[in-house]
Each structure stands twice: as C-alpha cells, then as structure tokens.
C-alpha cells in the first residue's frame, strides 16, 4: 500500500504525452479520439464535455491563487495603498477572467474549507468588499501622486488574464498600472528583486498548517515582515501539536 511494494499492473504498455497549450485544441483532440485524457479543462466547457459518450470529467482543487505584495519598497510598502488596492478589486471578476464562472471558489480564510481544524470566518467582513469609492477616498486622503503600480504575471495557467482584469479595476479608481507579462522562469527570477514589482500573481499548493504558507515568511518574495503576523506565527509554531510521529 505504500507504493513501493506489492504487485503492480501496467494498464498500458506505452503512454504518450502531448504538450498542447491551447485548450480548444485539447478539447477537439479528446472529442476526435486523438487523446484519451486531457487536463485543465476550462470550466465553461465542463458541461459540454461531460455530455460526450464515454467521457468522464473529474474535478479537484488545484491550489490557491495569491497576489504577492512587495512590503519592502515601492507603493505597496504603504499600508494605506494596500488597503486602497484591496477595496478597488473585485475578486470574483478577477478569477472569472481566467477560470470562467464555475471554475473557482473564493475564500476569506488562508486555509481551505476542507481543513476544518484551521478554518475560520475571522476577518471575513473585510474580504472582497469591492468599494471603488472607498479606494478613491483612501488614495486622496494620503496624497497619492499617480505613480504607476508595477503588476507582474506569468502566462502559466493564464494568470496573465487575471492581471489584465486587475489592471482594469485599478485604473478605474485612478491607479495607473504598468503590466509586465512574462514566462514562468522569468517571474521566478524577478520575484526576488524588490525593485521589479509592486505585486505579482502566483499559485500555491495546499499545506497542512498555516505556518507553511510561503508568503507569510519575511524572507520570501514580498517580504511580509508585519510584526503582528510574525508574532502570531511564532506563537503558533511554539504551541502547535505534534502532527506526525515516525
């Protein structure tokens, strides 16, 4: 049962992987019988593909999308500016730009709903408020001078679609955006340079405890050095139960 012992039956003698970036081409290949299995089915196509004879669609959560905010320098080093950005964005529209209307879930908790030990509704009242007028008010009160926000996203998994949606919503409240669309290796290289971005978009896998969330670390890209957060994480690590025993 551990994967390293016991009888193993190979259902197929040969497996061929085709790298097909364009979703319509993948769908057409499945429908014509060219491909036996495809991944990353757009949510808008799920119903149609599910109705095909002999086709089964499986759905599972892939991970979490997060905007990584540069706390070290630039516009987002200011708390008031981060708050203005938060009020300006409509997370539903940003996610729908990439995943369609049914291909995502939004959540106010850092941990997932499937993790009831950690799941909480604390702070939910400040999640996805989407109040553009409040954003404009904050910018005016703090003398925002119109400096463009540097937003970076990779083409991987169409994260650049999210960036375009964010750009439109930020510019609506008076924040001009310098959009930087790159490939994934370039984004990883730029993520460690505090002069390269104010915000970049990234994906993360699920983790069993909050302290394993990379973007909480003061030395991770974004340099989240908030004293209250780091104090809470330190307390959490000291008081957490032993989860595994070998």
C-alpha positions as CSV (number, residue, x, y, z in Angstrom):
1,X,0.0,0.0,0.0
2,X,3.0,2.3,0.3
3,X,3.6,2.4,-3.4
4,X,7.0,0.7,-3.2
5,X,6.0,-2.9,-2.7
6,X,3.4,-5.4,-4.0
7,X,2.1,-6.3,-7.4
8,X,1.8,-3.6,-10.0
9,X,-0.1,-4.0,-13.2
10,X,0.6,-1.6,-16.1
11,X,-2.7,-0.9,-17.7
12,X,-1.0,0.4,-20.8
13,X,2.3,-0.7,-22.3
14,X,3.1,2.8,-23.7
15,X,2.0,6.3,-22.6
16,X,2.5,9.2,-24.9
17,X,2.3,12.8,-23.6
18,X,1.5,15.6,-26.0
19,X,2.1,19.2,-24.8
20,X,-0.9,21.1,-26.1
21,X,-1.1,24.6,-24.6
22,X,-4.4,25.7,-26.4
23,X,-7.5,24.4,-24.6
24,X,-9.7,24.3,-27.7
25,X,-7.1,22.1,-29.4
26,X,-7.1,19.8,-26.4
27,X,-10.9,19.6,-26.4
28,X,-11.0,18.8,-30.1
29,X,-8.4,16.1,-29.7
30,X,-10.4,14.4,-27.0
31,X,-13.6,14.6,-29.0
32,X,-12.0,13.2,-32.1
33,X,-10.4,10.3,-30.2
34,X,-6.8,11.6,-30.7
35,X,-6.3,12.0,-27.0
36,X,-7.5,9.6,-24.3
37,X,-7.0,12.1,-21.4
38,X,-6.7,15.8,-21.2
39,X,-6.1,18.2,-18.3
40,X,-7.0,21.8,-17.4
41,X,-10.5,21.7,-18.9
42,X,-11.9,25.2,-19.0
43,X,-14.9,25.5,-16.7
44,X,-17.1,26.8,-19.5
45,X,-16.5,23.5,-21.4
46,X,-17.2,21.1,-18.5
47,X,-20.9,20.7,-19.1
48,X,-20.5,20.0,-22.9
49,X,-17.5,17.6,-22.5
50,X,-19.3,15.8,-19.7
51,X,-22.2,15.0,-22.1
52,X,-19.9,13.2,-24.5
53,X,-20.4,9.5,-24.7
54,X,-17.7,7.5,-22.9
55,X,-16.1,10.6,-21.3
56,X,-15.8,11.2,-17.5
57,X,-14.8,14.6,-16.1
58,X,-13.0,14.7,-12.7
59,X,-12.7,17.9,-10.8
60,X,-10.4,18.8,-7.9
61,X,-8.9,21.9,-6.3
62,X,-5.6,22.7,-7.8
63,X,-4.3,25.1,-5.2
64,X,-4.5,28.8,-4.3
65,X,-4.1,32.0,-6.3
66,X,-2.4,34.8,-4.4
67,X,-1.2,38.3,-5.2
68,X,2.3,38.6,-3.7
69,X,2.7,42.2,-2.4
70,X,6.0,43.9,-2.1
71,X,6.2,45.1,1.5
72,X,9.9,46.1,1.3
73,X,9.7,49.1,-1.1
74,X,7.5,50.9,-3.6
75,X,3.9,51.7,-3.5
76,X,2.7,48.6,-1.6
77,X,5.2,49.3,1.3
78,X,2.4,51.7,2.4
79,X,-0.4,50.1,4.3
80,X,-2.9,52.7,3.1
81,X,-2.1,51.9,-0.5
82,X,-2.5,48.2,0.1
83,X,-5.9,48.9,1.6
84,X,-6.9,51.0,-1.5
85,X,-5.9,48.2,-3.8
86,X,-8.0,45.7,-1.7
87,X,-11.1,48.0,-2.0
88,X,-10.6,48.5,-5.7
89,X,-10.5,44.8,-6.7
90,X,-13.5,42.5,-7.3
91,X,-12.0,39.1,-6.7
92,X,-14.9,37.4,-8.4
93,X,-14.3,39.2,-11.7
94,X,-10.6,38.7,-11.5
95,X,-11.0,34.9,-11.0
96,X,-13.7,34.6,-13.6
97,X,-11.4,36.3,-16.2
98,X,-9.3,33.1,-16.1
99,X,-11.5,30.3,-14.8
100,X,-14.9,31.2,-16.1
101,X,-17.9,31.5,-13.9
102,X,-17.7,28.0,-12.3
103,X,-14.1,27.1,-12.3
104,X,-13.0,28.6,-9.0
105,X,-14.1,29.3,-5.4
106,X,-13.2,32.4,-3.4
107,X,-12.4,32.1,0.3
108,X,-11.6,34.6,3.1
109,X,-9.6,32.1,5.2
110,X,-5.9,31.4,4.4
111,X,-6.6,27.7,5.0
112,X,-9.1,25.8,2.9
113,X,-12.7,24.9,3.9
114,X,-11.7,21.3,3.6
115,X,-9.3,21.8,6.6
116,X,-11.9,22.3,9.4
117,X,-9.2,22.2,12.1
118,X,-7.8,25.6,10.8
119,X,-10.8,27.0,9.0
120,X,-12.3,30.2,10.4
121,X,-14.5,33.1,9.4
122,X,-12.4,35.7,11.3
123,X,-11.9,38.7,9.1
124,X,-14.4,37.7,6.5
125,X,-16.1,41.1,6.8
126,X,-13.0,42.7,5.1
127,X,-12.8,40.1,2.3
128,X,-13.7,41.2,-1.2
129,X,-15.6,44.3,-0.1
130,X,-15.1,45.9,-3.5
131,X,-15.8,49.5,-2.8
132,X,-14.1,51.7,-5.6
133,X,-15.3,54.9,-4.0
134,X,-13.6,53.9,-0.7
135,X,-10.4,53.2,-2.6
136,X,-10.5,56.6,-4.2
137,X,-11.1,58.2,-0.8
138,X,-8.1,56.5,0.7
139,X,-5.8,57.5,-2.2
140,X,-6.9,61.1,-1.9
141,X,-6.5,61.3,1.9
142,X,-3.0,60.0,1.6
143,X,-1.9,62.3,-1.3
144,X,-1.4,59.5,-3.9
145,X,0.6,61.2,-6.7
146,X,-0.4,58.8,-9.5
147,X,2.8,56.7,-9.5
148,X,2.1,53.6,-11.7
149,X,1.8,50.3,-9.9
150,X,4.0,47.6,-11.3
151,X,2.0,44.4,-11.8
152,X,3.7,41.2,-13.0
153,X,2.1,37.9,-14.0
154,X,3.2,34.8,-15.9
155,X,1.4,33.3,-18.9
156,X,1.4,30.0,-17.0
157,X,-2.2,28.8,-16.4
158,X,-3.4,32.1,-17.9
159,X,-2.5,34.1,-14.8
160,X,-1.9,37.0,-17.2
161,X,-5.7,37.1,-17.7
162,X,-6.1,37.9,-14.0
163,X,-3.5,40.7,-14.3
164,X,-5.5,42.3,-17.2
165,X,-8.7,42.2,-15.1
166,X,-6.8,43.7,-12.1
167,X,-5.4,46.4,-14.3
168,X,-8.8,47.5,-15.5
169,X,-10.2,47.7,-11.9
170,X,-7.2,49.5,-10.5
171,X,-7.2,52.1,-13.3
172,X,-10.9,52.7,-12.7
173,X,-10.0,54.1,-9.3
174,X,-7.1,56.2,-10.6
175,X,-4.2,53.8,-10.2
176,X,-2.3,53.5,-13.5
177,X,-0.7,50.1,-14.0
178,X,2.5,49.0,-15.7
179,X,1.6,45.5,-16.8
180,X,4.6,43.1,-17.1
181,X,3.6,39.7,-18.7
182,X,6.4,37.2,-18.6
183,X,7.0,33.5,-18.7
184,X,7.2,31.4,-15.5
185,X,11.0,31.2,-15.2
186,X,11.3,35.0,-15.7
187,X,8.7,35.6,-13.0
188,X,10.5,33.4,-10.5
189,X,13.8,35.3,-11.2
190,X,12.1,38.7,-10.8
191,X,10.3,37.7,-7.6
192,X,13.4,38.1,-5.5
193,X,14.1,41.7,-6.8
194,X,12.2,44.3,-4.7
195,X,12.7,46.9,-7.5
196,X,11.0,44.7,-10.1
197,X,7.4,44.8,-9.0
198,X,4.8,46.1,-6.6
199,X,2.5,43.0,-7.0
200,X,2.9,39.7,-8.8
201,X,0.5,36.9,-9.2
202,X,1.4,33.3,-8.1
203,X,-0.1,29.9,-7.3
204,X,0.5,27.8,-4.3
205,X,-0.3,24.2,-3.3
206,X,-2.3,23.3,-0.2
207,X,-0.4,22.9,3.0
208,X,-1.4,21.3,6.3
209,X,-0.6,24.2,8.7
210,X,-0.7,28.0,8.3
211,X,3.0,28.5,9.1
212,X,3.9,26.6,5.9
213,X,2.3,29.3,3.7
214,X,5.4,30.7,1.9
215,X,4.1,34.2,1.6
216,X,3.9,34.6,5.4
217,X,7.7,34.4,5.6
218,X,9.6,37.7,6.0
219,X,12.4,36.3,3.7
220,X,10.1,35.1,1.0
221,X,9.3,37.2,-2.0
222,X,7.1,40.1,-0.9
223,X,9.0,40.3,2.4
224,X,5.9,40.1,4.7
225,X,7.6,41.5,7.8
226,X,4.5,42.6,9.7
227,X,5.3,42.4,13.4
228,X,1.8,41.2,14.5
229,X,1.8,38.5,11.8
230,X,5.3,37.2,12.7
231,X,4.4,37.2,16.4
232,X,1.3,35.1,15.8
233,X,3.2,32.7,13.6
234,X,5.9,32.3,16.2
235,X,3.3,31.6,18.9
236,X,1.6,29.1,16.5
237,X,4.8,27.2,15.9
238,X,5.6,27.0,19.6
239,X,2.1,25.8,20.6
240,X,1.2,23.5,17.6
241,X,0.7,19.9,18.5
242,X,2.9,17.1,17.0
243,X,1.1,16.2,13.8
244,X,3.2,13.3,12.8
245,X,5.0,10.6,14.7
246,X,7.5,8.3,13.0
